[in-house]
């Protein structure tokens, strides 16, 4: 079961969130949860719900995509990830 707790308000450790105006960051942070993940943990599987947005702190998340020809492509992100 993932560890969820209220996010720390100061300072944002995600570089994308750190660029937001203070008021916007506080608005987002008030509705956010901290999710502790494990290495290689699947956050979203094809066909599953995709309503969450992840803002990694001190990590890079990646998406493994399958092309129409069946090849797999891995794309990394350190700012924001959404299914």
N, C-alpha and C positions, 0 to 999 in steps of 0.2 A: 504494500500500500504506500503511495507517495506521501512524503512529508509535506503538509501544507500549513503555513502559518502566515500571519500578517507580514507584509513586506516592510523592510526598513525604509523610512522616508528620506533619510540623509546618508550620504549622498548616493545618487543612483550609480551603481557599478556597471551598468550597461551603457556603452558609449552612445548609442542612439538615444536612449532615454535622457542621458546627461545633456544632450543638445536642446532638449525642449525647454520652453519658458517654465519657470518654477511653478506657476499656477497650473499649467497643463500637466506637468509631471505629477503634481499632488493629486489632481483629479483622476488620472490613470492609476496612481498608486493606491488610492482609496478603494478601488474596485479590484485590485490585483491580489494574487496569492503567490507565495514562493513555492516552487516545486523542486524538490531535490530529486535528481535523476541519477541513474546508474550508467556506466559506460555501455554503449550500444543498446540502450533501452529504446524500445519502439514507442513513440508518442502518438503516432497516427498510422493506421493501416488503410490501405486502399479500400474504399467502400464504407469506411467508418465515419463518424461525425467529425466535422472539421470547423468548429466554431471558435476554437482557441487560438490565441496568438502567444508565442513564446519569445521572451527577451532574455537570451542567455547572459549570465554574469560570469565572466572568467572561463568561458568555454566556447566552442564552436559546434553548432548543430549542423547536421547534414541531412539532405533528402536523397533517397535513392529512387530514381525515376527510370521507368522502362519506356524506351522509344517504340514507335510503331513497328520498327523492324526487329524488336525483341532485345536490343542492346540495353545494358544498364548504364546509367550516368549518375554519378554522385555529385551533388551541389552543396557546398558549405555556406553557412551564414553565421556571422557573429553579432548581427544587429537585431533582427527580428525574423521569426519563422512562423509561418502559418500553413496549415495543410491545404 
